[in-house]
């Protein structure tokens, strides 16, 4: 599919957006891998690995995930095949995800063993490499198949919708499946969902290869990265977005503590925050799509980035503000959802615009290296969020009556967004 005079059809936008679910298995890997290999005594599962070692395994997997992004981006940008630059990566990357996300739940030894640690590390590394190999080129399709701002927002709005569906699957459906059919069967179900959206994507979304002279076949990775990070417009987008990822990850990590420690509720009641967030985010999506045509992506992204400070800051005062904690958590979740929606919609559409500028500067179509560079930095910032949050809780406390570390984390997550917004104001592309 190339440029379409009448715009991208809703069906094609739906098929493209549903491709987000290719990586739905990541939710199970992120949330349950440690639990499966290092279960608590009451879980009824056999312990398979030392807990510290599995922490290293998880860190290794995310390291592979981060460094693979620019590598895959550079590799995809310079690839020439009869099937296009992106589709082979999507297909083979998905296959790597599919098999590793199933095999990782089939340990080699049914007791605590370093063999299981090494096995889990290999499977986790393959999974995250496959994830990047599929998702990075998938994102790079946006500027290739949508040539105007409205179509790009249309694609990313559908993406945002299916991102919310992915949250529902990971947070609500996966725990139910695990209780009903177990880990291996649940992984198979998630793999089937991924395959069911991947195949239509490859069939319906047709790449229109750029002119051969615009494919950076002779550009080395160092030069590709250098040109990318010398793009001032990209940096004016990337730095605020990286700070935003830092803030959002800190908040995500602290929400269970806010519910359990600050509000005094059961940790299972985290859904009081996330369900209203998902609902209001989904309801908000069509409005933001409409407003983007009128006001432009920059204004709406800046607004969301700035206003997201409000629920982040107020969450620090749960149990202090004289409002029922349950009601306050529900309200903050609903408010956060309104401002989360643009954070899902606009970043990928903005990157698509930046790649058009890069073509004017370099003469090449280098979409994937930009998405890869973004992934490298934002995933690194997500790791930094863990360090900051852990340090604050360690130094200032994270237990009932000694909870300043939790509150300080939310306040810091809110304040850094001021820096992000001030930098993004200088971003020059309004539409």
C-alpha positions, 0 to 999 in steps of 0.5 A, a space after each residue: 500500500 502506498 500513498 492513497 489519494 482518498 486516505 487510508 481506509 478504516 479497514 486497513 487502519 484497523 488491520 495495522 493497529 491490531 498488529 500491536 497485539 503481535 507482542 501481547 505475549 510480552 505482558 506474560 513474560 514481564 509479569 510472570 517470569 520471575 513468579 514462575 521460576 521463583 514462586 512463593 511457597 503458597 503458589 503450589 509451583 516448584 522452585 526452578 531458579 535462585 531469585 537473584 539469578 532470575 533478576 539477572 536473567 530479566 535484566 539481560 532480556 531487557 538489555 537485549 531488547 534495548 540494544 537490538 532496537 537501533 541494530 534492527 532499525 539500521 538493518 531493516 532500513 538497508 534491506 532490499 527484498 522482493 517482500 519489502 524492507 519491513 515484512 520479512 523482519 516482522 514475520 521472522 521476528 514474530 516466529 522467534 517470539 512465538 516459539 520462545 514465549 512458549 518454550 520459556 515455560 518448559 524448563 529443562 530441570 524440575 528443581 532449582 538449577 543453574 541450567 534453568 537460569 541459563 535456559 531462561 536467559 537464552 529464551 528471554 534473550 531470543 524473545 526480546 530480540 524477536 520482539 524488537 525485530 518484529 515491532 520496530 519494522 512494524 512501527 517503521 511502516 507508519 511513514 511509509 504507508 501514511 503520507 499525510 498527518 491525518 492518516 498517520 494519526 488515524 493509524 496511531 489512534 488504532 494502535 493506541 486502541 489496541 494498546 489498551 486492549 493489550 493492557 486488558 489482556 495482560 492485566 485481566 485475561 492472562 491471570 484468569 487463563 493462568 488459573 484455568 489452563 496453566 502457563 504453557 497453554 496460556 502462552 499458546 493462546 497469546 501466541 495464537 492471538 499474535 499470529 491472528 493479527 500478524 498474518 492479516 497485517 502481512 497480507 493487507 499492508 503492502 509496502 511500496 519500496 522507496 526508490 533504490 537510491 533512497 535505501 541506505 544500503 551503503 550506510 554503516 551503523 555508526 554513521 546511521 546513528 550519528 546522523 540520527 542523533 545529530 537531527 536537532 528536531 529529533 532531539 527536541 522530540 526524543 528528550 522530552 519523550 524519554 523523560 515522559 517514559 521515565 515518569 510513566 514508568 516510575 508511576 507504573 512501578 509505584 501504583 501497587 505501593 500507592 494502593 497497598 501502602 498509602 490507601 491501605 487496600 489489598 494489592 489486588 485492588 490495583 484494578 481500581 486505578 487501571 480499569 478507569 484509566 483504560 476506559 477513559 483512555 479508550 473513550 478519549 481516543 476518537 476525540 484526540 484524533 479529531 482534535 489533531 486535525 484542528 490543533 495539530 499533534 504538537 499542541 495535544 502532545 504538549 498538553 497531555 505531557 503537562 496535564 499528566 503531572 496532575 494525577 501523578 502529583 495528587 497520587 502522592 497525597 492519597 491518605 493525606 487529602 481527606 477523600 476516601 482512598 478508594 474513590 480517590 484512586 478511581 478518580 485519579 485513574 480516570 483522570 490519568 486515562 484522559 491524558 494517557 491517550 495522547 501519549 499513546 497516539 502521537 509519539 509514533 506519528 511525530 516520529 513519522 513526520 521527523 523521518 520526512 525531515 530526515 529524507 530532506 537532510 540525507 536523501 534516504 528513507 531511514 524510518 526504522 533507525 529513528 524508531 530504534 533510536 527512540 527505543 534504545 533511549 526510552 528503554 534505558 530511561 525505563 531502567 533508570 526509573 527502577 533505580 530512582 524508585 528503588 533508591 527513594 524507597 530504600 532511603 525514605 521508606 515504603 511501609 505503612 507509617 514510613 511511606 515518604 519514599 513512595 510519595 517522593 517518587 510520585 512527586 519526582 515523576 510529576 516534576 520531571 514533566 515540567 522539564 519535558 514540557 519546556 523542552 518540547 515547546 521548542 519542537 518546530 513541527 506544529 501539525 
